[in-house]
Amino acid sequence: MTMWTALACGALTWTLLEYLLHRFVFHERRLGVALSREHLEHHAKVDWFTPMARKLLLAAVILPALALVAVPIVGWAPGLAYTSGVVGGWLAYEGLHRAIHVWPPRTAYGRWARRHHLHHHFADPRRNHGVSSPLWDHVFRTFTPVVTVTVPARAATKLPWLLDGDAVRPHLAGTYVVGPRRDPP
């Protein structure tokens, strides 16, 4: 296995970990309520994020375990490249997730990621668990295509890129509306 292949496999693995953690640990509480509690706090307050120190603690458990599995299977260099790909995917996810909530979309991917993720936040938390990629939502049949996102008024004020005064910015008006939260079906 080449270093580049190992790195790419690590990044792909991150997207699976992202999905599995988000869906089964943070929403379905498969590993207890502590991690889920912080995640649900983020759902309730879209401008609140779990402190990085806590995220690093989780990474300190997961990443060495991945390296301990990968190195004996593919060797030192590819095993460390694989683990580096997971770390790179995680860091890219962290940046993207914060950007979704804090900065205006600048690319087609950024616009898609916001619709996909904010639908999960405000319309149906059982759908669209992948933040950086829809791949695993398709595989596990939790994908919902999104054209328009209804953002509750209380949350709209916490998304600084969304409003111009009290109204949705004109260039976002076809994609976002401010209104009451709908209960999931």
N, C-alpha and C positions, 0 to 999 in steps of 0.2 A: 504494500500500500504506500503510495507516495504521500509526502507531507501535505500537499495541496488537497488530495483526496481525503486525508484524515481530518484536515481543518474543515473542509466542506461538510463532511459527515458529522463533525462536532456541532457545526452551526445548525444543521438539520435536526440533530438530536435536541438542541435547545428548543426548537419550535415545538417538538413533541413534549418536552418537559414543561414548557410554558403552558401548553394546553392542559396537560394532566394536572399540574399544580393548580391552575386556575379553576378548572372544573371540579376535580375530585377532592382537593385539599381545601381550597378557599371557599368553594360554594357548597360542596356536599359533606364537608367536615370529616373526611375519611381518616384523618390523623389527629382528631381532636378539635377543640374549638379555638385554641389560642391563635393560630394562623388565620383561621376563618374570621375571627372577631375583628382583626385589623383590616382585613380585606372588605368586610361588610361596612366598616367605618368609612372606607374610601368610597363605597357605593353611596352611602348616606351623605357624605361631604366630598364632592368631586374635586375639591381643591386640597384635600388632605392625602398625604402619601405616607406609607409605612417608613419610619426612619431608616436611612441607609445602613446604620449599624445593625439593625435587626435583619435586614436583607443579607448583609455580609455574614451574619451568623448562620443563616440557612445555607448560603453558598459554601461556608467552611465545612459543612457536613456533606453536602451533595458532591462538590467537585473532587475532593480526595477519593470519595467512593468510586466515582467514575474513572478516575486515573488508575485506581487499584484494579479495576476490571479491565480497562483498555490496555494498559502496559503489558500485562502477561499475554494478551491475545495478539496484539500487533507489534509489540516491541516498544522500547523507550521513546525513540524520536516520534514515531507516528502516534503513540499513545499520548504523549504530551501535546502533540499538534491537535489531536482530537479534543483533548480537554481544553486547549486554548480556543478551539472553535466554539465549544460550548460557552466559554467565558465571553468570547466576542459576541456571540448571539445574545447572551444575557445583557451585556452592556448596551448593545444596539436596541434591545427591547426596552431597557430602562429609559434611554433617551427618547425613543419613540413614544412610550407611554406618557411621559411627562409632557412631551410636545403636543400630543393629542389634547391634553387638558389646558395647556398654558399658551401655546403659540398658534397663530393662524396657519391653515394649510397652505403650502406653497407648490405642491406637486400633485399629480393625479393620484399617486400612491398615498400621499398625506391626506387628501380628501377622502379616498376610499377608507383608509385606516380609521379616520374620525367617525365616519358614518357607521362602519362595522362595529367599532368599539362602543360608541355612544348609544347605539341601538341596544347593545348588551346592558349598558348602564340603565337606560331609561325605559325601554320597552319590554325586554324579556331577558332576565339574567340567566336563563337556561340555554340561551343560544349565543353563538358568536364568541366563544371563549378564547380563540386565538387572537391575540392583539397584533402580532407582527405578520401573521400569515393565516389565510383561511384553510390551509391544507388539511389540518386535523379536524376542523369543523366539518369539512366534506367527508373525510374518512369515517368519522363517528356520527355523522348525520345530525349535527347541531348547527349547520350553516343556514343562515337566513339572509337572502339578498336584501339590501337596504337602499331605498331611494331618498326617503325623507325621514328625518329624526325629529320627534317631538321632545323638546327639552322642557322639563318643568321650570316654571318661572323662578323658583327658589334656587335651582341649579344654574340657570342661564347666567345669573349675575356672577357666578363663580368661574365662568369660562370667559376670560378677558378678551378673547378673539371673536366672540360670537355677536355681541351686542354693540350697537351704536346708539347710546342713550338707552331707551327702553325697547327699541326695535332691533330685530335681527339685521345685521349689516346687509345692504342690498345685494351684494354678490353672493351671499349665502342663503338668501331668502327662499330659493327653490329647494334647498336641501334641509334647512332647519326651520322649525316653527316653535314658538314658545307657547306652552299650554300646560294643562294638568297632566300629571303622570297617569299612564294607563296601567292597569294591573295586567300581568302576563296572562295569556289564555290558559 
